[in-house]
Amino acid sequence: MISRQERISRASARAHGLVDKLGGSLVIGFHLLALFAIGATVVWAAVFAFFDMAQRGHATVEDILLVSLAVLVARYASYRYPSVRSPVREGQPPERDDTA
């Protein structure tokens, strides 16, 4: 027979596990939403900058720097995208490929 204390402990552990999973899902969801917002803003700014340059018929140094900055921000956002297939995982050495 399971004691009352044991049942409470098991229920607490189950509830903690569910809340932990929910919290992790919310964090990942917010992360993806924030990355989408950053990416959409970069694309929106780049499109308008391109049309402005096309309308003027030439690009200035500021325009080239803006495009470079947009590429860097997009690249940073793509590196921050969470992936299960990450090439390097925290605390684990990279897997060796001895087939080569």
Secondary structure by P-SEA (a helix, b strand, c coil): cccaaaaaaaaaaaaaaaaaaaaaaaaaaaaaaaaaaaaaaaaaaaaaaaaaaaaaccccaaaaaaaaaaaaaaaaaaaacccccccccccccccccccc
